[in-house]
C-alpha cells in the first residue's frame, strides 16, 4: 500500500525552480532551436514568403531536392562498441588548408534578400568557426566586403561564366587579388532552372510591392525595415536588375560554356580550382584529366535540372573511380551533422551546406549562422562518438549502408 503524506514546503520549493526569462528576442528564438529544421521553422515565420520560398524551393516539382534529402535519411549506421571516443577530432585538411569541421558554407545568391546581414554574417561566422566561406558570383556583398568580414579565415569564390566573359574574368582576378584561395567553377547552370515558387510568388530582384507582398509583410515589419534602411543591394556581377531570378540568370548565363572556358579560367586563377555541379562518373574523369584539383558532386540543391542524379548516391562510385586523383566533395540535401558524417565515411573529403546556413541567417542573422554551425558541430561530434570513431580519418565505408528506395531499371538499349 502506498504511504501518503502532506507535501513539505521545503520539498515544494526544490521543485519550483523558475528559469530566468530571456529578454533578448533573438537569443530566445535561437535557444529554442535544436535542429536545422527548427531554424527553418523560425525562418519561415520571420521572412516574407517570396524570399523564404526562393531559399526553400527548388526546380519544377522539387523532386531532385526531395530525393537528395531522402538519400541521407535512408542511411544505416554501423557503430563499433567498446571503442572509446570521449574526445573527437572533427578537423580536416581540404585543398591545401585546414578546416575545423568537415563542412564549409556553400555559395548562395541574393543572400541579403533573406536577411540584411547576408554574406557578412556568413563569412564572419565561418571565420569564427574555422571553416571556409564561399561567395557566389550572384552574392550581394562585394569580394572585398567578404574579405573584410573574414580577414584571417579561408574565403572561396564561386564563378559563373557569363555571356560577357570579361565580367567573369575580372571577378576571378579580383578574388585572387583579395586572397581567396579556391575557385568553385560552376558548370550546371547554362540556363536557369524552372523555379516555380518564384514565378507563382512574383518574386523579383529587387522585390516589388504588390497587394500580396504588403499583406504578407504586415506580420514581418522588421524585414522590410531592414531592407529599406540598409544600403542598396550590391551584386558581385550584375550591373542591372529587374525581373525574376530566372530572367536575370538567363540574361547573364551562357549555354555555350565549354572546356575552352575551363582552360582560360585555369590560366587566370592562381589557386586551387574545383568544378561544382558534376553529376556523373565520365565527367568526373574527364575533368580530372584536365587538371582540376577537385570536383563537387552537386545538382545545385535541386534548383536546376529536376530529377537529376542524387549526389550522395553518386559519391561511392566517383570516389572509387577517381578519388585517388582529386578531392571529391558533395553538397545538396544536407540538413544534419549525421548527413555529413555519412558522406565522409563514404569517401568525401569535404561537404558544403547552403539552405541550412540560410535558415540560420533568416532566423537570427549572424547569431543564427553561428547557431547553424553549432547544431551541425554537435550532431557530428555525437554521431562520431556513438560510432566509436575519434577522428574524421577513422570513418570508413563499413560504417554506413545506403538503403535504396529507387533502383534503376534496365534500359531497352542496354
C-alpha positions, -999 to +999 in steps of 0.1 A: +000+000+000+013+035-009+022+056+021+010+092+017+019+124+035+014+161+032+039+178+009+067+196+028+072+233+019+110+227+015+104+199-010+079+220-029+105+248-032+130+224-047+105+216-075+097+252-081+129+264-098+118+292-122+140+299-152+151+335-156+133+349-186+154+357-217+147+393-227+168+392-259+143+381-286+169+367-310+186+347-283+153+334-270+143+322-305+177+306-312+179+289-278+147+271-287+162+257-319+178+222-316+179+212-352+182+228-386+145+220-391+138+242-360+158+270-376+138+266-408+105+269-389+117+302-373+130+314-406+096+308-423+078+327-396+101+357-398+107+360-435+083+372-463+070+343-483+087+352-516+122+355-500+117+324-479+104+303-509+134+315-530+156+298-504+135+269-496+123+260-531+138+240-559+131+235-596+098+223-611+083+196-589+112+198-565+118+160-569+156+164-570+157+181-536+133+157-520+153+127-533+186+142-521+173+146-486+157+112-486+190+096-496+206+110-464+176+098-443+180+063-459+213+057-441+220+029-417+250+034-394+271+006-381+287+015-348+316-002-331+311-009-294+337-007-267+357+017-287+361+048-265+358+082-284+355+106-255+371+134-274+367+136-311+387+155-337+364+170-364+392+188-383+402+181-418+427+193-444+410+204-475+425+219-507+458+228-491+445+243-459+427+235-426+391+234-416+379+228-381+349+210-393+343+187-423+319+213-440+320+248-453+294+273-464+283+269-500+278+299-524+243+313-523+229+341-545+210+372-534+217+364-498+209+399-483+174+394-496+169+367-470+183+388-441+201+421-443+234+409-428+238+385-457+273+373-466+289+394-439+272+372-413+281+340-431+317+349-437+321+362-401+306+331-386+327+308-409+358+326-399+350+323-362+343+286-366+375+280-386+357+268-418+357+281-454+331+305-467+322+307-504+310+339-520+287+335-550+291+354-583+255+364-576+263+374-540+251+406-525+283+416-508+314+425-527+346+404-528+363+430-508+334+432-483+336+394-476+374+397-472+369+424-446+343+403-428+366+373-427+401+388-429+420+358-415+398+329-425+395+309-457+375+325-484+365+307-516+348+322-547+322+306-569+323+316-605+297+315-633+309+321-669+288+349-681+278+359-716+302+389-712+333+368-705+353+398-693+330+402-663+338+366-652+375+370-658+375+403-639+358+387-609+382+358-608+412+383-608+396+404-581+390+373-559+426+362-564+439+396-555+418+396-523+434+364-512+406+339-519+424+306-521+399+283-540+377+289-571+345+269-575+338+269-612+300+261-615+291+241-647+254+231-641+238+264-650+239+271-687+203+283-683+182+289-652+161+260-638+123+265-637+119+277-601+081+277-600+077+290-564+094+322-576+071+326-606+040+319-585+051+345-559+061+371-585+095+372-568+117+397-585+150+415-579+146+440-563+114+430-545+083+447-558+055+459-536+021+444-545-010+439-525+001+403-518+036+413-506+021+441-484-003+417-468+024+392-462+047+419-448+023+431-421+033+405-395+070+408-406+077+446-405+113+440-393+123+425-426+110+455-446+125+480-421+159+463-426+156+462-463+146+498-467+170+513-441+202+495-451+225+500-482+211+491-516+219+455-526+253+452-542+258+423-566+292+408-574+284+407-611+251+421-622+251+457-633+213+458-639+184+442-621+147+438-627+127+407-633+126+372-617+157+354-607+153+331-637+151+361-660+183+375-646+201+342-648+190+336-684+202+371-694+236+366-678+245+329-683+258+314-715+247+280-726+278+277-748+303+273-720+328+245-727+362+231-718+378+260-736+364+283-709+378+260-682+412+263-697+410+301-698+399+302-662+426+278-652+451+302-667+437+331-648+433+315-614+465+310-593+450+289-565+430+257-563+402+252-588+372+228-583+343+221-605+309+224-590+279+206-605+294+173-616+267+146-619+283+115-635+315+095-634+325+101-670+325+139-665+345+135-632+372+115-651+373+140-680+376+170-656+404+154-637+422+147-669+421+185-675+440+190-643+413+203-618+421+200-581+387+187-571+350+182-580+318+189-561+291+163-567+261+186-568+227+191-585+226+227-574+204+220-544+178+206-568+174+241-583+184+234-619+175+200-636+147+183-617+150+145-613+188+149-616+211+123-601+214+122-563+249+134-554+251+113-522+243+082-542+270+090-568+296+095-541+309+059-536+313+052-573+330+085-580+354+081-551+362+046-562+369+057-598+388+090-593+391+096-556+429+090-556+434+116-582+414+146-570+395+159-540+358+148-540+333+169-522+295+167-520+265+191-514+227+191-518+203+179-491+225+182-460+203+190-430+220+172-402+255+166-389+249+129-394+245+135-431+280+150-431+294+120-412+278+096-436+293+115-466+328+115-450+325+078-443+318+071-479+349+089-491+340+126-494+369+149-484+345+177-476+309+188-477+291+221-482+259+235-467+236+260-484+200+261-472+210+251-436+231+282-434+204+304-449+178+291-424+200+302-396+206+336-413+169+342-417+162+330-381+187+353-364+213+370-386+249+364-376+238+347-344+216+324-364+245+313-386+266+307-355+237+285-343+236+265-375+273+257-372+269+249-335+240+225-342+259+207-370+291+205-349+271+190-320+255+164-343+288+155-360+305+150-326+277+130-311+274+107-342+311+101-342+311+092-305+282+068-310+300+052-339+331+048-318+354+069-340+377+096-326+386+114-358+372+120-393+401+099-407+387+069-388+354+069-407+352+042-433+326+029-458+318+000-434+303+025-410+274+033-435+249+014-456+229+034-482+194+020-482+178+022-516+143+032-525+149+039-561+166+011-582+173+017-619+155-004-644+174-020-673+174+003-703+159-010-735+191-003-754+214-020-728 
